[in-house]
Amino acid sequence: MSSLAGKVALVTGGNSGIGLATAREFHANGAKVVISGRDPETLERVARQLGSNVLAVHADVTRLNDIDQLMARAYETFGKLDVLFVNAGIFKGASLEEVDEAAFDEMLNANFKGAYFTVQKALPFLNESASIIFNGSVNALTGIANSSLYTANKGAVHGLARALAAELIGRGIRVNTITIGPTSTQLLTRSGSSQAILDAQDVARISRSPVKRLGRPEEVAKVALFLASDDSSFVVGAEIAADGGWLLNII
Ligand SMILES: NC(=O)c1ccc[n+]([C@@H]2O[C@H](COP(=O)([O-])OP(=O)(O)OC[C@H]3O[C@@H](n4cnc5c(N)ncnc54)[C@H](OP(=O)(O)O)[C@@H]3O)[C@@H](O)[C@H]2O)c1
């Protein structure tokens, strides 16, 4: 039997990159899948590609009303929620001096406020024994220059996940985090950096990586599948790295 047969899974940012690969993996393993995002075109295309038992909802996680409607539509359509992948996020690199209040708010709202209220507003619809998976980052556990906002946002996400793991396990809800290393998606290309900076970032990320390559979104999706399924029934409050060894100290 498929490991998510009969389950309903919601993936924020399910129309691109890691979220899209995870939505595909969940669907291929028997789940009914809800994907959300801001871009109507990719939402519709992904929903069409995945086929039956898929709901695509336009929802900006920085708007609490949108999150309310996302949860309501998911519940109206599928009647329950078993898996929540808190994935939507953005990256914009900048030095401390370059960050202004607007940039601060934009990143914090998308990466942390969005994650926080996604879980709060999903909670009434989550089953006992539901699985919440946070999209975390190696940035949260290391120091990477010119990424203070993103690093602080992801640090907050990791902290939130730990607190909620303790708070929600009493209801049978497991909360875990995937600590994701550099992965080949549109995250950096959408950051507004020039192609030259993007190329240099890729070279730096690959040369620092023990596996000497970027991760593929599908490799992260496999870890999300494990955390979503009952195979991980004893895994609570964990931070599982899918990072090609990025966090290792290799001597
Ligand atoms: N790629 C990496 O190296 C890496 C490493 C560690 C962690 N991560 C994390 O992985 C997550 C997914 O990123 P990705 O790498 O897959 O990049 P991506 O391809 O750019 O995907 C980002 C996703 O987030 C959605 N999103 C962004 N802001 C949103 C908002 N305000 N409301 C709703 N949806 C929003 C996007 O939807 P729209 O397209 O509709 O805007 C898109 O589906 C992020 O949280 C990122 O921080 C990535």
The ligand as a Tripos MOL2 file, in Angstrom:
@<TRIPOS>MOLECULE
LIG
   48    52     1     0     0
SMALL
NO_CHARGES

@<TRIPOS>ATOM
      1 N1         16.7160   26.0450   -2.5760 N.am      1 LIG1
      2 C1         17.4810   25.9740   -1.5010 C.2       1 LIG1
      3 O1         18.7230   25.9070   -1.5880 O.2       1 LIG1
      4 C2         16.8420   25.9510   -0.1320 C.ar      1 LIG1
      5 C3         17.6070   25.5730    0.9800 C.ar      1 LIG1
      6 C4         17.0130   25.5660    2.2330 C.ar      1 LIG1
      7 C5         15.6740   25.9030    2.3810 C.ar      1 LIG1
      8 N2         14.9640   26.2880    1.2850 N.ar      1 LIG1
      9 C6         13.5590   26.6980    1.4800 C.3       1 LIG1
     10 O2         12.7230   25.9360    0.6250 O.3       1 LIG1
     11 C7         11.4620   26.6190    0.4920 C.3       1 LIG1
     12 C8         11.0230   26.5450   -0.9480 C.3       1 LIG1
     13 O3         11.9530   27.2390   -1.7530 O.3       1 LIG1
     14 P1         12.5210   26.6580   -3.1260 P.3       1 LIG1
     15 O4         13.9740   26.5290   -2.9530 O.co2     1 LIG1
     16 O5         11.7220   25.5200   -3.5750 O.co2     1 LIG1
     17 O6         12.3180   27.9500   -4.0660 O.3       1 LIG1
     18 P2         11.2130   28.3360   -5.1450 P.3       1 LIG1
     19 O7         11.2780   27.4130   -6.2830 O.co2     1 LIG1
     20 O8         11.4270   29.7840   -5.3740 O.co2     1 LIG1
     21 O9          9.8250   28.1150   -4.3920 O.3       1 LIG1
     22 C9          9.3420   29.0310   -3.4370 C.3       1 LIG1
     23 C10         7.8710   28.7250   -3.2240 C.3       1 LIG1
     24 O10         7.3680   29.5380   -2.1570 O.3       1 LIG1
     25 C11         6.1870   30.1840   -2.6100 C.3       1 LIG1
     26 N3          6.0420   31.4700   -1.9480 N.ar      1 LIG1
     27 C12         6.9680   32.4340   -1.7430 C.ar      1 LIG1
     28 N4          6.4350   33.4730   -1.1020 N.ar      1 LIG1
     29 C13         5.1300   33.1590   -0.8960 C.ar      1 LIG1
     30 C14         4.0500   33.8300   -0.2880 C.ar      1 LIG1
     31 N5          4.1700   35.0620    0.2410 N.pl3     1 LIG1
     32 N6          2.8560   33.2120   -0.2440 N.ar      1 LIG1
     33 C15         2.7020   31.9840   -0.7780 C.ar      1 LIG1
     34 N7          3.6760   31.3030   -1.3760 N.ar      1 LIG1
     35 C16         4.8770   31.8860   -1.4370 C.ar      1 LIG1
     36 C17         6.3600   30.3400   -4.1070 C.3       1 LIG1
     37 O11         5.0840   30.4840   -4.7080 O.3       1 LIG1
     38 P3          4.8640   31.5050   -5.9550 P.3       1 LIG1
     39 O12         5.7930   30.9920   -7.0240 O.co2     1 LIG1
     40 O13         3.4340   31.3320   -6.3120 O.co2     1 LIG1
     41 O14         5.2560   32.8320   -5.4610 O.co2     1 LIG1
     42 C18         7.0290   29.0270   -4.4550 C.3       1 LIG1
     43 O15         6.0810   28.0130   -4.6180 O.3       1 LIG1
     44 C19        11.7030   28.0390    1.0340 C.3       1 LIG1
     45 O16        11.1520   28.1380    2.3420 O.3       1 LIG1
     46 C20        13.2190   28.1210    1.1120 C.3       1 LIG1
     47 O17        13.6550   29.0260    2.0930 O.3       1 LIG1
     48 C21        15.5040   26.2940    0.0320 C.ar      1 LIG1
@<TRIPOS>BOND
     1     1     2 1
     2     2     3 2
     3     2     4 1
     4     4     5 ar
     5     4    48 ar
     6     5     6 ar
     7     6     7 ar
     8     7     8 ar
     9     8     9 1
    10     8    48 ar
    11     9    10 1
    12     9    46 1
    13    10    11 1
    14    11    12 1
    15    11    44 1
    16    12    13 1
    17    13    14 1
    18    14    15 2
    19    14    16 1
    20    14    17 1
    21    17    18 1
    22    18    19 2
    23    18    20 1
    24    18    21 1
    25    21    22 1
    26    22    23 1
    27    23    24 1
    28    23    42 1
    29    24    25 1
    30    25    26 1
    31    25    36 1
    32    26    27 ar
    33    26    35 ar
    34    27    28 ar
    35    28    29 ar
    36    29    30 ar
    37    29    35 ar
    38    30    31 1
    39    30    32 ar
    40    32    33 ar
    41    33    34 ar
    42    34    35 ar
    43    36    37 1
    44    36    42 1
    45    37    38 1
    46    38    39 2
    47    38    40 1
    48    38    41 1
    49    42    43 1
    50    44    45 1
    51    44    46 1
    52    46    47 1
@<TRIPOS>SUBSTRUCTURE
     1 LIG1         1 GROUP 0 **** ****
